[in-house]
Amino acid sequence: MDSRDKRSNPQLQKALCYSNVERRHASSPSVIVIGGGFAGIAAARALYDASFQVTVLESRDRIGGRVHTDYSFGFPVDLGASWLHGVCKENPLAPVIGRLGLPLYRTSGDNSVLYDHDLESYALFDMDGNQVAQDLVSKVGQIFESILKEACTFPISLPSLFLFHSFWLIEIVFVTHQNITNILFLCAYFFVDLCCRLVQTDLVRQDFREDMPISRAISIVFERRPDLRLEGLDYKVLQWYLCRMEGWFAADADTISLKFWDQEELLPGGHGLMVRGYLPVINTLAKGLDIRLGHRVTKIVRRYHGVKVTVEDGRTFVADAAIVAVPLGVLKSNRIKFEPRLPEWKEAAINDLGIGIENKIVLHFEKVFWPNVEFLGVVAESSYECSYFLNLHKATGHSVLVYMPAGQLARDIEKMSDEAAASFAFMQLKRILPNASEPIQYLVSHWGADENTLGSYSYDMVGKSHDLYERLRIPVDNLFFAGEATSFEYPGSVHGAYSTGLMAAEDCRMRVLERYGELDILHPVMGEDPPISVPLLISRM
Ligand SMILES: Cc1cc2nc3c(=O)[nH]c(=O)nc-3n(C[C@H](O)[C@H](O)[C@H](O)COP(=O)(O)OP(=O)(O)OC[C@H]3O[C@@H](n4cnc5c(N)ncnc54)[C@H](O)[C@@H]3O)c2cc1C
């Protein structure tokens, strides 16, 4: 509740004079949710349904946060999240999307080397506009997978190494009936060979004991396995795979942790584009909630009896508890002051978790002039120079290509004006399709510079612990934390953000129950009945 409004209202002023206990008995417990993205809205919805008084304070003039469906072209285009990662009933968002009957266009199945794309429908070009042969792209894809496997696993386990040598010796001794001198010679040879391999294994292990950037690990693999080294066009295609990987983490390969890059849990069912955009989902969740747009929180004071939250223009809001669901980038920037300060372990988690940048430059054309594939790629000497365009025409029927730079490239493009950024993307397209016609409209996102986000999504940086997501989630007194960066299982995703919102709501409900003993009036956050399961509408099965 806005405390300035209360000062001008005598009845409310009287109500304010009640002790906390009386106030809580007079009404249900209250909570302030800070941030109206998927995490915040999920938490607010759950607590509202559990009979809490909920106020959402959102800094922007819209809800959704990094889910931002734009309609200025006359049809929906997502400038933030657009895929449901894990098209399956286990996805926490599946019941909501299924009930709304929203169609999904599946761009990949499980375990694709290109994450959210299959290698079935693509066209890669070099900088001179020559299309790369499909079998070369597939071959390099397999090599890329081998490189990652080599980088992350020991070449041979010790027991299998001993077994391998023993079998070999036994076979030679008994099958070929060597004389004793030869057998001794062979034994000596195998002993030396075994020692060399053990030393090599141990060296690799030592290398891997210390975390390192994925880019360095790849160089080490090349030293150990020269047969995996590529040159010429093959090398450029390999750089393009790296570029796709960097897009997935929104970070450059020299900052991604080798130890943890593959620790995130991928739900089954592949990846599906939300054909009509994500907005209908969050709008449905937000229905009936008290959401205050344009309320940028600057200070959060926590005391035993509750929290006081201050917004930019000085107004304050009070409640029994608060859920902080602002992006990691905003927490890192210290633009919200916590009083008392957050504990050291929480501040360290905020500092140590990485936040990457990925942007979208959406180009709308008069008509389609590109090949009928799901994405177009540009291969080059370095992953920085590689790029790719998502062809929305395949999924939505609209003549739209989406250029998606990540990491340093995204940071560099953010320094340009929107017009220059759109021209840059168009130039890349012209390289591969020289007859491309000019776009009639464009949209450019700025997730790194936008003060409401300050980054696109979280990732594991080199040398940091993987439990930072969990540490970020753990409550501090009556402050609860939600958001994609607090999701240990599904960081950097909409369903991850959504599930942390539900978790924070449940933690909050339990704490209020423990503290105030108001068991009867509060319903469980997740609802008593299991959600009705409605199958997802998926095209391109
Ligand atoms: C380009 C891009 C592509 C992506 N693609 C996908 C995808 O395809 N699939 C997928 O699953 N995920 C994707 N993601 C990630 C996904 O969008 C996020 O993980 C998710 O939306 C985060 O939700 P959230 O609630 O944690 O944070 P947000 O959505 O960022 O919500 C936080 C809210 O807090 C508000 N806020 C900030 N500061 C304050 C303040 N001081 N006071 C009050 N309010 C404040 C913000 O305005 C915002 O509304 C993508 C993200 C980006 C940027």
Ligand as a Chemical Component Dictionary entry (heavy atoms), coordinates in Angstrom:
data_LIG
# 
_chem_comp.id                   LIG 
_chem_comp.type                 NON-POLYMER 
_chem_comp.pdbx_formal_charge   0 
_chem_comp.three_letter_code    LIG 
# 
loop_
_chem_comp_atom.comp_id 
_chem_comp_atom.atom_id 
_chem_comp_atom.alt_atom_id 
_chem_comp_atom.type_symbol 
_chem_comp_atom.charge 
_chem_comp_atom.model_Cartn_x 
_chem_comp_atom.model_Cartn_y 
_chem_comp_atom.model_Cartn_z 
_chem_comp_atom.pdbx_ordinal 
LIG C1  C1  C 0 17.324 -11.650 -26.110 1  
LIG C2  C2  C 0 16.841 -12.682 -25.149 2  
LIG C3  C3  C 0 16.406 -13.897 -25.620 3  
LIG C4  C4  C 0 15.952 -14.863 -24.731 4  
LIG N1  N1  N 0 15.457 -16.023 -25.232 5  
LIG C5  C5  C 0 14.880 -16.901 -24.397 6  
LIG C6  C6  C 0 14.134 -17.976 -24.912 7  
LIG O1  O1  O 0 13.991 -18.109 -26.125 8  
LIG N2  N2  N 0 13.577 -18.845 -24.034 9  
LIG C7  C7  C 0 13.704 -18.695 -22.675 10 
LIG O2  O2  O 0 13.186 -19.536 -21.930 11 
LIG N3  N3  N 0 14.373 -17.646 -22.164 12 
LIG C8  C8  C 0 14.936 -16.739 -22.973 13 
LIG N4  N4  N 0 15.532 -15.628 -22.474 14 
LIG C9  C9  C 0 15.655 -15.487 -21.016 15 
LIG C10 C10 C 0 14.326 -15.086 -20.377 16 
LIG O3  O3  O 0 13.797 -14.001 -21.078 17 
LIG C11 C11 C 0 14.565 -14.713 -18.936 18 
LIG O4  O4  O 0 15.264 -15.758 -18.281 19 
LIG C12 C12 C 0 13.284 -14.459 -18.152 20 
LIG O5  O5  O 0 12.345 -13.748 -18.898 21 
LIG C13 C13 C 0 13.653 -13.700 -16.893 22 
LIG O6  O6  O 0 12.512 -13.444 -16.121 23 
LIG P1  P1  P 0 12.693 -12.741 -14.712 24 
LIG O7  O7  O 0 11.361 -12.581 -14.127 25 
LIG O8  O8  O 0 13.734 -13.439 -13.933 26 
LIG O9  O9  O 0 13.344 -11.308 -15.036 27 
LIG P2  P2  P 0 12.731 -10.116 -15.891 28 
LIG O10 O10 O 0 11.841 -10.637 -16.926 29 
LIG O11 O11 O 0 13.869 -9.283  -16.326 30 
LIG O12 O12 O 0 11.842 -9.334  -14.834 31 
LIG C14 C14 C 0 12.399 -8.459  -13.888 32 
LIG C15 C15 C 0 11.513 -7.233  -13.781 33 
LIG O13 O13 O 0 12.049 -6.363  -12.790 34 
LIG C16 C16 C 0 11.851 -5.027  -13.246 35 
LIG N5  N5  N 0 12.777 -4.158  -12.513 36 
LIG C17 C17 C 0 14.088 -3.952  -12.740 37 
LIG N6  N6  N 0 14.576 -3.089  -11.834 38 
LIG C18 C18 C 0 13.549 -2.743  -11.022 39 
LIG C19 C19 C 0 13.435 -1.898  -9.897  40 
LIG N7  N7  N 0 14.467 -1.230  -9.415  41 
LIG N8  N8  N 0 12.208 -1.761  -9.323  42 
LIG C20 C20 C 0 11.135 -2.434  -9.794  43 
LIG N9  N9  N 0 11.196 -3.246  -10.861 44 
LIG C21 C21 C 0 12.395 -3.423  -11.455 45 
LIG C22 C22 C 0 12.117 -5.122  -14.726 46 
LIG O14 O14 O 0 11.582 -4.025  -15.424 47 
LIG C23 C23 C 0 11.450 -6.437  -15.073 48 
LIG O15 O15 O 0 10.120 -6.268  -15.461 49 
LIG C24 C24 C 0 15.968 -14.616 -23.333 50 
LIG C25 C25 C 0 16.393 -13.386 -22.857 51 
LIG C26 C26 C 0 16.822 -12.424 -23.750 52 
LIG C27 C27 C 0 17.251 -11.089 -23.217 53 
# 
loop_
_chem_comp_bond.comp_id 
_chem_comp_bond.atom_id_1 
_chem_comp_bond.atom_id_2 
_chem_comp_bond.value_order 
_chem_comp_bond.pdbx_ordinal 
LIG C1  C2  SING 1  
LIG C2  C3  SING 2  
LIG C2  C26 DOUB 3  
LIG C3  C4  DOUB 4  
LIG C4  N1  SING 5  
LIG C4  C24 SING 6  
LIG N1  C5  DOUB 7  
LIG C5  C6  SING 8  
LIG C5  C8  SING 9  
LIG C6  O1  DOUB 10 
LIG C6  N2  SING 11 
LIG N2  C7  SING 12 
LIG C7  O2  DOUB 13 
LIG C7  N3  SING 14 
LIG N3  C8  DOUB 15 
LIG C8  N4  SING 16 
LIG N4  C9  SING 17 
LIG N4  C24 SING 18 
LIG C9  C10 SING 19 
LIG C10 O3  SING 20 
LIG C10 C11 SING 21 
LIG C11 O4  SING 22 
LIG C11 C12 SING 23 
LIG C12 O5  SING 24 
LIG C12 C13 SING 25 
LIG C13 O6  SING 26 
LIG O6  P1  SING 27 
LIG P1  O7  DOUB 28 
LIG P1  O8  SING 29 
LIG P1  O9  SING 30 
LIG O9  P2  SING 31 
LIG P2  O10 DOUB 32 
LIG P2  O11 SING 33 
LIG P2  O12 SING 34 
LIG O12 C14 SING 35 
LIG C14 C15 SING 36 
LIG C15 O13 SING 37 
LIG C15 C23 SING 38 
LIG O13 C16 SING 39 
LIG C16 N5  SING 40 
LIG C16 C22 SING 41 
LIG N5  C17 SING 42 
LIG N5  C21 SING 43 
LIG C17 N6  DOUB 44 
LIG N6  C18 SING 45 
LIG C18 C19 SING 46 
LIG C18 C21 DOUB 47 
LIG C19 N7  SING 48 
LIG C19 N8  DOUB 49 
LIG N8  C20 SING 50 
LIG C20 N9  DOUB 51 
LIG N9  C21 SING 52 
LIG C22 O14 SING 53 
LIG C22 C23 SING 54 
LIG C23 O15 SING 55 
LIG C24 C25 DOUB 56 
LIG C25 C26 SING 57 
LIG C26 C27 SING 58 
# 
